[in-house]
Structure formats: C-alpha cells, structure tokens
C-alpha cells in the first residue's frame, strides 16, 4: 500500500482532486496522494470518490453524450490509498448510454455507481423550478471559515466546540472549494430550507461533462448534514440526545438539467430534510446558477444517529435454558 504523508490535506486544485490514471480501456486508478480525509471523518470524502468515478465513466463515453443522472452507494469507507475504478459498458444506444462503476480498494468493493448519458434534446419542452426568492447574494454572505473562526473565539463556546470549529475553519480556508452559508428558512409547509453558495477557486476551462464531474464533488458537501442540523444535533454538544453520534452517507443521486454552467461561478445549493428516523436521514437538494437557472437535483440518504444507546444493550442478559 502506498503511504501518504498527510492524508488529511485537501488538494490545492480541483484538477488534482479529480485526477485518475488510465490503466486499461475500462480501468482507472486514483492517486493516493490526492485523496482527502476530512478532519474527524471515517474515510475519504465521498464527493471526491463520486467525482473520480464520474470522470472514469465519462472517459469511456462518446463526447456527443452528456451525463444526465447518476446513482451510487457508499459500501465501505475508503482509506487514502489507491482506488481502482472498474467501468462496465452496460449499454450504448442511439439516444442514451449507460455505465456502471465499481470502486475497489485492497480487494474490497467500497463504492458502486450507475450513470446514464444522453444526447441532448434541446428542442423538447421545458419545465424547471425557480430558485427560492430573497436568498442573500454571495457578496452579502461570509465564508464558512470566517463564521467558524468567529464562533470558536466566542466566550460562549465550550472547549469541545472551539476544537471542532477551529479544525473546520482551517480546512475550509485552505480549500479550493469556497463555501458561504446563506441562512435557513422555514417554509409554510413545514420544510426547513438550508442555503449555501459554492464556488471552485482557480477553476480551469473545461467542457460541460467535466463541469458535471466537479458538481459531483460539490454535491456531497454539507448535504447529509441538513438532516442532523434540522434536528439540532451537533457533535460538539454534551453527550445525550442533542449530540450527533454518527453521520455517514449511504447513497446519493443526481439528475442534471443544465449543460451550460460553470463551477467557477457561485452556485446556490438549496437543501432540506423531509424525513429522519430509525438512524437514517433523507435529504433533497437543488442547485441553481447565480441567475436562478436550475442546474441539477439531488437526493441523499445517510446514517444519522443521536448519541443514544440501544435500550436492548442496557438490559441485563438473561440465562438461556
């Protein structure tokens, strides 16, 4: 296994984060030195695995076809060691083609994805949702690392909160992925919406297919967190029902409805969590350009557990006859 000097460090450039090496016509490999494990995370950032899998699959498709959807499952946490991406060319049709991606590491499957590509039909009818009104613009919002650093220095912050917030601030300030929280809103139907602006700093010139792979990276950031934020769970809270015990993605889907956007521009990510229960949370998301045009729709389900013990584990064991 290749050793990594600092597996916690995120890439300085988005192109490094998504880079894969072609080993064969249907086989690609990540570079271990570029795999990022966020602070206190269980494994490699899921958005990076998604983006590398999408790059690998896109490389096997005719450029006349554009990615329109992907559906994936995270099976095991990936470590900062090389990941192999095996591409299955499931179908090549006249209008659509399909690829399946199996990601292996150390002999185990850690991730599986199926994605579909379409020849654009721009002449067809269109119906797209609009961006929510009255969301603060990017220039009216502060960077996430600025907010975290300010909260960490607050006299009301506990020692545990200071540690968590300082780690987060350091990661975000150095990242190529710029994030600006834009607040939250309670809708008349009871949905609590969370708003974030995202932008890739140092964005290279690239085609729409590569832009979608980058959006795959962005789409996993803060997403499942909408579920535990809606419940008020926080990993820096004292032990008990308000403390986040675990959060980890299980599956993730994206549907693209725009072939003309740039991840180097500010992108609005709207999230909400309609259901949380049984140790799982479901979140829905929509991304829009700064002008309000829909880019893509997302869903994600993940493990969302409060710091509560299973009652059956606390019961005294009974002798079996």
PALOTOR-302273 format. One record per residue (C-alpha): residue in three letters; x, y negated, z negated; residue number from 0. Coordinates in pm, 1 decimal, decimal comma. Each point is the difference from the previous one (the first is absolute). Layout:
N
+------+----------+----------+----------+-----+
: rest :       xx :       yy :       zz :  nr :
+------+----------+----------+----------+-----+
:  ALA :        X :        Y :        Z : NUM :
...
+------+----------+----------+----------+-----+
END
This chain:
321
+------+----------+----------+----------+-----+
: rest :       xx :       yy :       zz :  nr :
+------+----------+----------+----------+-----+
:  UNK :      0,0 :      0,0 :      0,0 :   0 :
:  UNK :    132,3 :   -342,3 :     90,2 :   1 :
:  UNK :     67,4 :   -218,6 :   -302,2 :   2 :
:  UNK :   -148,0 :   -346,1 :    -20,2 :   3 :
:  UNK :    192,0 :   -270,0 :   -181,7 :   4 :
:  UNK :   -304,6 :   -206,7 :    -98,0 :   5 :
:  UNK :   -332,7 :    166,5 :     83,1 :   6 :
:  UNK :   -193,7 :   -282,0 :   -168,9 :   7 :
:  UNK :    105,6 :   -262,9 :    253,8 :   8 :
:  UNK :   -248,4 :    -92,7 :    273,6 :   9 :
:  UNK :    140,8 :    -61,0 :    346,9 :  10 :
:  UNK :    106,5 :   -351,2 :     88,7 :  11 :
:  UNK :   -171,4 :     27,2 :    341,0 :  12 :
:  UNK :   -324,5 :    160,6 :    111,3 :  13 :
:  UNK :    179,4 :    169,1 :    290,6 :  14 :
:  UNK :    223,8 :    185,4 :   -246,5 :  15 :
:  UNK :   -299,4 :    112,3 :   -205,9 :  16 :
:  UNK :   -165,0 :    157,7 :    304,2 :  17 :
:  UNK :    306,8 :    140,8 :    170,7 :  18 :
:  UNK :     -5,1 :    369,5 :     94,3 :  19 :
:  UNK :    256,2 :    205,7 :    187,2 :  20 :
:  UNK :   -110,3 :    217,2 :    292,4 :  21 :
:  UNK :    130,4 :    356,9 :    -40,4 :  22 :
:  UNK :   -211,8 :    166,8 :    270,7 :  23 :
:  UNK :   -296,2 :    -85,7 :    220,4 :  24 :
:  UNK :   -242,8 :     69,6 :   -286,9 :  25 :
:  UNK :    225,8 :    -41,5 :   -303,6 :  26 :
:  UNK :    111,6 :   -317,2 :   -179,2 :  27 :
:  UNK :    188,4 :    -66,3 :   -322,1 :  28 :
:  UNK :      2,4 :   -293,5 :   -239,4 :  29 :
:  UNK :    320,9 :   -152,3 :   -131,1 :  30 :
:  UNK :     27,8 :     68,2 :   -372,1 :  31 :
:  UNK :    185,1 :   -324,5 :    -70,2 :  32 :
:  UNK :   -307,0 :   -193,9 :    117,3 :  33 :
:  UNK :   -265,5 :    178,8 :   -207,3 :  34 :
:  UNK :   -143,8 :   -217,5 :   -275,3 :  35 :
:  UNK :   -122,1 :    121,7 :   -338,4 :  36 :
:  UNK :   -176,8 :   -291,7 :   -172,6 :  37 :
:  UNK :     69,4 :    -61,0 :   -366,5 :  38 :
:  UNK :   -185,7 :    253,9 :   -218,8 :  39 :
:  UNK :   -142,0 :    177,2 :    307,9 :  40 :
:  UNK :    -20,3 :    377,3 :     29,0 :  41 :
:  UNK :    166,5 :      7,4 :    341,3 :  42 :
:  UNK :     69,8 :   -178,2 :    327,5 :  43 :
:  UNK :   -242,4 :   -282,4 :     82,2 :  44 :
:  UNK :   -293,0 :    155,8 :    184,5 :  45 :
:  UNK :    -27,9 :   -281,9 :    252,3 :  46 :
:  UNK :    352,9 :     72,3 :    115,3 :  47 :
:  UNK :    -81,0 :    366,9 :     59,8 :  48 :
:  UNK :   -313,5 :   -103,6 :    193,2 :  49 :
:  UNK :    192,4 :   -244,8 :    217,6 :  50 :
:  UNK :    280,7 :    244,9 :     78,8 :  51 :
:  UNK :   -250,7 :    272,5 :     87,5 :  52 :
:  UNK :   -182,5 :   -243,8 :    229,6 :  53 :
:  UNK :    323,0 :   -104,8 :    170,7 :  54 :
:  UNK :     88,5 :    366,5 :     56,4 :  55 :
:  UNK :   -342,7 :     81,6 :    144,9 :  56 :
:  UNK :    -12,8 :   -316,5 :    213,8 :  57 :
:  UNK :    334,8 :     92,0 :    156,2 :  58 :
:  UNK :   -163,8 :    310,9 :    151,7 :  59 :
:  UNK :   -295,1 :   -184,8 :    160,2 :  60 :
:  UNK :    -26,7 :   -174,5 :    336,2 :  61 :
:  UNK :     18,3 :   -378,3 :    -48,6 :  62 :
:  UNK :   -335,5 :    -42,9 :    175,2 :  63 :
:  UNK :   -162,9 :    145,0 :   -314,9 :  64 :
:  UNK :    -36,8 :   -208,3 :   -316,3 :  65 :
:  UNK :    -37,4 :    134,6 :   -352,5 :  66 :
:  UNK :   -361,5 :    -36,8 :   -115,0 :  67 :
:  UNK :    -20,1 :    214,3 :   -314,9 :  68 :
:  UNK :    201,3 :    204,6 :   -247,2 :  69 :
:  UNK :    -92,8 :    222,5 :   -291,5 :  70 :
:  UNK :    255,0 :    139,7 :   -242,3 :  71 :
:  UNK :     47,1 :    187,1 :   -328,1 :  72 :
:  UNK :    285,0 :    -41,1 :   -245,7 :  73 :
:  UNK :     70,4 :    353,0 :   -122,3 :  74 :
:  UNK :    314,7 :    -44,0 :   -210,4 :  75 :
:  UNK :    208,1 :   -296,8 :   -109,5 :  76 :
:  UNK :    292,9 :    -49,9 :    237,7 :  77 :
:  UNK :    346,6 :    -61,3 :   -140,8 :  78 :
:  UNK :    260,6 :   -234,0 :    156,3 :  79 :
:  UNK :    144,7 :    281,3 :    209,6 :  80 :
:  UNK :    -47,4 :     59,5 :    376,1 :  81 :
:  UNK :   -359,2 :     66,4 :    109,4 :  82 :
:  UNK :    -64,9 :    205,4 :    313,8 :  83 :
:  UNK :   -300,6 :    -97,2 :    213,4 :  84 :
:  UNK :   -131,8 :    283,3 :    219,5 :  85 :
:  UNK :   -232,4 :   -115,5 :    279,5 :  86 :
:  UNK :   -270,8 :    228,1 :    140,7 :  87 :
:  UNK :   -131,9 :   -118,4 :    337,4 :  88 :
:  UNK :   -357,0 :    103,7 :    -68,7 :  89 :
:  UNK :   -169,0 :   -152,9 :    304,3 :  90 :
:  UNK :     76,3 :   -217,4 :    302,0 :  91 :
:  UNK :   -317,4 :   -118,1 :    172,0 :  92 :
:  UNK :    -88,7 :   -268,9 :    249,7 :  93 :
:  UNK :   -135,0 :   -244,9 :   -259,2 :  94 :
:  UNK :    127,3 :    137,0 :   -330,5 :  95 :
:  UNK :    294,0 :    198,3 :   -126,2 :  96 :
:  UNK :     62,9 :    148,4 :   -344,0 :  97 :
:  UNK :    309,4 :     70,2 :   -206,1 :  98 :
:  UNK :     46,3 :    180,3 :   -330,4 :  99 :
:  UNK :    299,9 :    -75,4 :   -221,1 : 100 :
:  UNK :    136,2 :    227,6 :   -271,0 : 101 :
:  UNK :    263,1 :   -150,8 :   -227,5 : 102 :
:  UNK :    235,9 :    245,0 :   -171,5 : 103 :
:  UNK :    263,6 :    -53,1 :   -263,2 : 104 :
:  UNK :    219,6 :    266,3 :   -157,0 : 105 :
:  UNK :   -212,0 :    273,7 :    158,8 : 106 :
:  UNK :   -332,5 :   -132,7 :   -128,8 : 107 :
:  UNK :   -277,1 :   -188,3 :    178,6 : 108 :
:  UNK :    -41,5 :   -335,7 :   -173,8 : 109 :
:  UNK :   -234,9 :   -179,8 :    241,8 : 110 :
:  UNK :   -233,2 :     79,8 :    289,0 : 111 :
:  UNK :   -166,1 :   -236,6 :    246,3 : 112 :
:  UNK :   -215,0 :     12,8 :    309,6 : 113 :
:  UNK :    -16,4 :   -305,3 :    224,6 : 114 :
:  UNK :   -184,5 :    -86,2 :    319,1 : 115 :
:  UNK :     92,6 :   -227,7 :    289,5 : 116 :
:  UNK :   -230,9 :   -158,3 :    258,8 : 117 :
:  UNK :     30,0 :   -182,9 :    329,2 : 118 :
:  UNK :   -156,1 :   -337,2 :    -91,1 : 119 :
:  UNK :   -348,0 :    -67,3 :    139,6 : 120 :
:  UNK :     -5,9 :   -378,7 :    -26,1 : 121 :
:  UNK :   -310,2 :    -30,3 :    216,4 : 122 :
:  UNK :   -222,0 :    177,6 :   -253,0 : 123 :
:  UNK :   -240,1 :   -176,4 :   -241,7 : 124 :
:  UNK :    142,7 :   -129,0 :   -328,1 : 125 :
:  UNK :   -130,5 :    -35,9 :   -356,4 : 126 :
:  UNK :    248,7 :    -95,9 :   -270,6 : 127 :
:  UNK :    -42,1 :   -122,6 :   -359,4 : 128 :
:  UNK :    115,9 :   -349,6 :    -86,9 : 129 :
:  UNK :    252,6 :    -84,9 :   -267,0 : 130 :
:  UNK :   -153,6 :   -104,5 :   -333,1 : 131 :
:  UNK :    -49,9 :   -377,7 :    -23,3 : 132 :
:  UNK :    175,2 :   -232,0 :   -242,6 : 133 :
:  UNK :    304,7 :    219,9 :    -63,6 : 134 :
:  UNK :    298,9 :   -221,2 :    -97,6 : 135 :
:  UNK :    240,0 :    -45,8 :    290,1 : 136 :
:  UNK :    356,7 :    131,3 :    -25,0 : 137 :
:  UNK :    141,2 :   -348,1 :    -60,5 : 138 :
:  UNK :   -237,6 :    -33,2 :   -296,5 : 139 :
:  UNK :    126,4 :    319,8 :   -164,4 : 140 :
:  UNK :    317,0 :     86,9 :   -187,8 : 141 :
:  UNK :    223,6 :    297,5 :     67,2 : 142 :
:  UNK :    -71,6 :    308,2 :   -208,2 : 143 :
:  UNK :    350,3 :    -10,6 :   -147,5 : 144 :
:  UNK :    -52,7 :   -358,8 :   -114,8 : 145 :
:  UNK :   -318,6 :     94,4 :   -185,3 : 146 :
:  UNK :    164,0 :    303,4 :   -156,9 : 147 :
:  UNK :    303,1 :   -196,1 :   -116,8 : 148 :
:  UNK :   -219,6 :   -268,7 :   -152,5 : 149 :
:  UNK :   -213,2 :    256,2 :   -184,7 : 150 :
:  UNK :    311,1 :    179,9 :   -123,7 : 151 :
:  UNK :    125,3 :   -321,8 :   -161,5 : 152 :
:  UNK :   -335,7 :    -74,3 :   -164,6 : 153 :
:  UNK :      5,4 :      6,9 :   -382,2 : 154 :
:  UNK :   -314,1 :    213,9 :     12,2 : 155 :
:  UNK :    172,5 :    279,9 :    195,9 : 156 :
:  UNK :     90,7 :    311,2 :   -197,7 : 157 :
:  UNK :    352,3 :    144,4 :     27,8 : 158 :
:  UNK :   -136,8 :    282,4 :    215,0 : 159 :
:  UNK :   -174,1 :   -245,9 :    232,4 : 160 :
:  UNK :    318,3 :   -206,4 :     33,6 : 161 :
:  UNK :    194,3 :    306,5 :    114,5 : 162 :
:  UNK :   -262,1 :    106,8 :    255,2 : 163 :
:  UNK :    -52,2 :   -349,4 :    137,7 : 164 :
:  UNK :    372,4 :    -74,6 :     23,9 : 165 :
:  UNK :     64,7 :    323,9 :    191,6 : 166 :
:  UNK :   -285,2 :    -76,7 :    237,9 : 167 :
:  UNK :    116,6 :   -359,8 :     53,4 : 168 :
:  UNK :    353,6 :    110,0 :     82,1 : 169 :
:  UNK :   -120,2 :    255,6 :    258,2 : 170 :
:  UNK :   -242,4 :   -234,7 :    169,3 : 171 :
:  UNK :    236,1 :   -297,6 :     18,7 : 172 :
:  UNK :    260,3 :    208,2 :    187,3 : 173 :
:  UNK :   -246,3 :    179,3 :    230,1 : 174 :
:  UNK :    -56,7 :    -75,8 :    368,7 : 175 :
:  UNK :   -371,9 :     46,8 :    -73,5 : 176 :
:  UNK :   -131,5 :   -330,1 :   -131,2 : 177 :
:  UNK :   -315,6 :     20,2 :   -212,1 : 178 :
:  UNK :   -224,6 :   -279,9 :   -122,5 : 179 :
:  UNK :   -298,0 :     94,0 :   -219,6 : 180 :
:  UNK :   -301,4 :   -210,3 :     97,0 : 181 :
:  UNK :   -231,3 :     79,9 :   -290,1 : 182 :
:  UNK :   -310,7 :    212,3 :    -39,7 : 183 :
:  UNK :   -374,5 :    -43,5 :     37,1 : 184 :
:  UNK :   -312,2 :    173,5 :   -129,6 : 185 :
:  UNK :   -249,8 :     44,3 :    284,2 : 186 :
:  UNK :   -383,0 :     -9,8 :    -48,2 : 187 :
:  UNK :    -12,6 :    377,5 :     59,7 : 188 :
:  UNK :    241,5 :     58,3 :   -289,4 : 189 :
:  UNK :    313,8 :     63,9 :    205,9 : 190 :
:  UNK :    313,3 :   -157,6 :   -140,9 : 191 :
:  UNK :    218,3 :   -110,6 :    290,5 : 192 :
:  UNK :    375,5 :    -47,0 :    -31,2 : 193 :
:  UNK :    185,4 :   -223,7 :    246,7 : 194 :
:  UNK :    366,8 :     12,2 :     98,8 : 195 :
:  UNK :    203,8 :   -166,7 :    271,9 : 196 :
:  UNK :    282,7 :    206,4 :    150,7 : 197 :
:  UNK :    276,6 :    -96,4 :    240,6 : 198 :
:  UNK :    322,0 :    166,1 :    117,7 : 199 :
:  UNK :    298,8 :   -230,0 :    -26,1 : 200 :
:  UNK :    250,8 :     25,0 :    285,1 : 201 :
:  UNK :   -253,6 :    170,8 :    223,3 : 202 :
:  UNK :    160,6 :    122,6 :    325,5 : 203 :
:  UNK :   -164,6 :    -30,8 :    339,8 : 204 :
:  UNK :   -181,6 :    326,1 :     66,2 : 205 :
:  UNK :   -293,6 :    148,8 :    188,4 : 206 :
:  UNK :   -350,4 :     61,4 :   -143,8 : 207 :
:  UNK :     73,6 :    366,4 :    -71,2 : 208 :
:  UNK :    291,0 :    -91,4 :   -227,8 : 209 :
:  UNK :   -208,8 :   -274,5 :   -165,7 : 210 :
:  UNK :   -251,3 :    267,1 :   -100,2 : 211 :
:  UNK :    274,3 :    213,5 :   -152,2 : 212 :
:  UNK :    107,1 :   -300,0 :   -207,8 : 213 :
:  UNK :   -359,4 :    -59,1 :   -108,2 : 214 :
:  UNK :      2,3 :    361,9 :   -117,4 : 215 :
:  UNK :    282,9 :    -97,9 :   -235,1 : 216 :
:  UNK :   -189,5 :   -305,6 :   -124,7 : 217 :
:  UNK :   -330,5 :    185,3 :    -42,5 : 218 :
:  UNK :    120,7 :    206,1 :   -297,0 : 219 :
:  UNK :    112,4 :   -300,9 :   -202,7 : 220 :
:  UNK :   -223,1 :    -80,8 :   -302,2 : 221 :
:  UNK :   -282,5 :    202,5 :    158,0 : 222 :
:  UNK :    -81,6 :    277,0 :   -249,9 : 223 :
:  UNK :     72,3 :   -262,0 :   -264,8 : 224 :
:  UNK :   -334,1 :   -162,1 :     86,3 : 225 :
:  UNK :   -165,7 :    294,9 :   -177,0 : 226 :
:  UNK :    179,7 :    -32,6 :   -333,4 : 227 :
:  UNK :     -4,6 :   -381,2 :     17,1 : 228 :
:  UNK :   -378,7 :     11,8 :     39,8 : 229 :
:  UNK :    -19,2 :    213,6 :   -315,1 : 230 :
:  UNK :    240,4 :   -226,3 :   -188,1 : 231 :
:  UNK :    259,6 :    275,9 :    -39,6 : 232 :
:  UNK :    360,3 :   -115,4 :    -34,7 : 233 :
:  UNK :    313,4 :    202,9 :    -61,9 : 234 :
:  UNK :    132,4 :   -268,8 :   -234,0 : 235 :
:  UNK :   -303,2 :     16,9 :   -231,9 : 236 :
:  UNK :     22,5 :    180,1 :   -336,3 : 237 :
:  UNK :    -74,9 :    376,5 :      4,6 : 238 :
:  UNK :   -368,5 :     76,9 :     36,6 : 239 :
:  UNK :   -290,6 :    -30,2 :    244,5 : 240 :
:  UNK :    115,1 :   -335,2 :    145,3 : 241 :
:  UNK :    350,5 :    121,0 :     79,2 : 242 :
:  UNK :     72,5 :    142,1 :    345,6 : 243 :
:  UNK :    124,9 :    353,9 :    -45,1 : 244 :
:  UNK :     62,5 :     88,6 :    363,8 : 245 :
:  UNK :    -60,4 :   -136,3 :    349,3 : 246 :
:  UNK :    103,5 :    188,5 :    312,8 : 247 :
:  UNK :   -132,5 :     16,0 :    355,6 : 248 :
:  UNK :   -165,3 :    318,4 :    126,0 : 249 :
:  UNK :   -118,7 :    -95,7 :    348,6 : 250 :
:  UNK :     -4,7 :   -303,0 :    226,3 : 251 :
:  UNK :   -174,9 :    -95,4 :    324,7 : 252 :
:  UNK :     25,4 :   -294,6 :    240,2 : 253 :
:  UNK :   -218,3 :    -95,7 :    297,8 : 254 :
:  UNK :    149,1 :   -266,1 :    229,7 : 255 :
:  UNK :   -225,3 :   -241,9 :    191,3 : 256 :
:  UNK :    259,1 :   -249,2 :    118,8 : 257 :
:  UNK :    296,9 :     35,9 :    232,5 : 258 :
:  UNK :    108,0 :   -363,2 :    -22,9 : 259 :
:  UNK :    134,5 :    -92,4 :   -343,9 : 260 :
:  UNK :    338,5 :    -71,4 :   -152,3 : 261 :
:  UNK :    110,0 :    120,9 :   -343,1 : 262 :
:  UNK :    238,4 :   -295,6 :     -6,9 : 263 :
:  UNK :   -308,7 :   -220,9 :    -42,1 : 264 :
:  UNK :   -206,9 :     -9,8 :   -316,4 : 265 :
:  UNK :   -251,7 :    286,4 :    -18,2 : 266 :
:  UNK :   -294,4 :     -3,4 :   -240,6 : 267 :
:  UNK :    -62,6 :    331,9 :   -176,2 : 268 :
:  UNK :   -344,7 :     30,2 :   -162,3 : 269 :
:  UNK :    -44,1 :    292,5 :   -240,6 : 270 :
:  UNK :   -271,9 :    139,7 :   -221,6 : 271 :
:  UNK :    -56,0 :    317,5 :   -199,4 : 272 :
:  UNK :   -360,2 :    128,9 :     27,0 : 273 :
:  UNK :     54,1 :    310,6 :   -213,6 : 274 :
:  UNK :    231,7 :    127,4 :   -273,3 : 275 :
:  UNK :    -53,4 :    320,4 :   -195,5 : 276 :
:  UNK :    128,5 :    345,8 :    -85,7 : 277 :
:  UNK :    354,9 :   -133,2 :      3,9 : 278 :
:  UNK :    -30,9 :   -129,8 :    357,6 : 279 :
:  UNK :    -64,3 :   -337,2 :    158,1 : 280 :
:  UNK :   -120,6 :    -96,2 :    348,3 : 281 :
:  UNK :     93,4 :   -332,4 :    160,0 : 282 :
:  UNK :   -107,4 :   -165,2 :    324,6 : 283 :
:  UNK :    199,7 :   -264,8 :    182,4 : 284 :
:  UNK :    -14,0 :   -234,4 :    298,3 : 285 :
:  UNK :    282,4 :   -202,7 :    151,1 : 286 :
:  UNK :    -43,9 :   -324,9 :    193,6 : 287 :
:  UNK :    224,0 :   -245,0 :    181,2 : 288 :
:  UNK :     34,4 :   -345,4 :   -153,1 : 289 :
:  UNK :   -258,3 :   -114,8 :    259,8 : 290 :
:  UNK :   -251,1 :    252,7 :   -136,1 : 291 :
:  UNK :     18,1 :    265,1 :    272,9 : 292 :
:  UNK :    -37,6 :    359,9 :   -116,7 : 293 :
:  UNK :    313,3 :    211,8 :     35,0 : 294 :
:  UNK :    -80,4 :    331,0 :   -168,5 : 295 :
:  UNK :   -210,2 :    178,9 :   -260,2 : 296 :
:  UNK :    147,5 :    226,5 :   -268,1 : 297 :
:  UNK :   -105,6 :    248,9 :   -265,2 : 298 :
:  UNK :    205,7 :    164,5 :   -268,9 : 299 :
:  UNK :    -69,3 :    241,9 :   -282,9 : 300 :
:  UNK :    242,2 :     61,5 :   -278,9 : 301 :
:  UNK :     51,4 :    127,6 :   -351,1 : 302 :
:  UNK :   -111,2 :   -271,7 :   -244,6 : 303 :
:  UNK :     21,6 :    108,7 :   -362,9 : 304 :
:  UNK :    -35,2 :   -195,4 :   -319,8 : 305 :
:  UNK :    221,9 :     92,3 :   -294,0 : 306 :
:  UNK :   -262,0 :    240,8 :   -139,0 : 307 :
:  UNK :     64,7 :    360,6 :    -96,1 : 308 :
:  UNK :   -208,8 :    292,1 :    120,4 : 309 :
:  UNK :   -233,7 :     80,7 :   -295,7 : 310 :
:  UNK :     46,8 :    372,9 :     60,8 : 311 :
:  UNK :    373,2 :    -34,3 :    -61,1 : 312 :
:  UNK :    -58,6 :   -142,9 :   -347,9 : 313 :
:  UNK :   -227,4 :    285,2 :   -113,8 : 314 :
:  UNK :    161,7 :    270,1 :   -214,0 : 315 :
:  UNK :     54,9 :    318,4 :    191,7 : 316 :
:  UNK :   -216,2 :    295,1 :    -94,3 : 317 :
:  UNK :    119,7 :    354,8 :    -26,7 : 318 :
:  UNK :   -118,9 :    219,6 :    282,3 : 319 :
:  UNK :   -140,9 :    340,4 :    -75,3 : 320 :
+------+----------+----------+----------+-----+
END
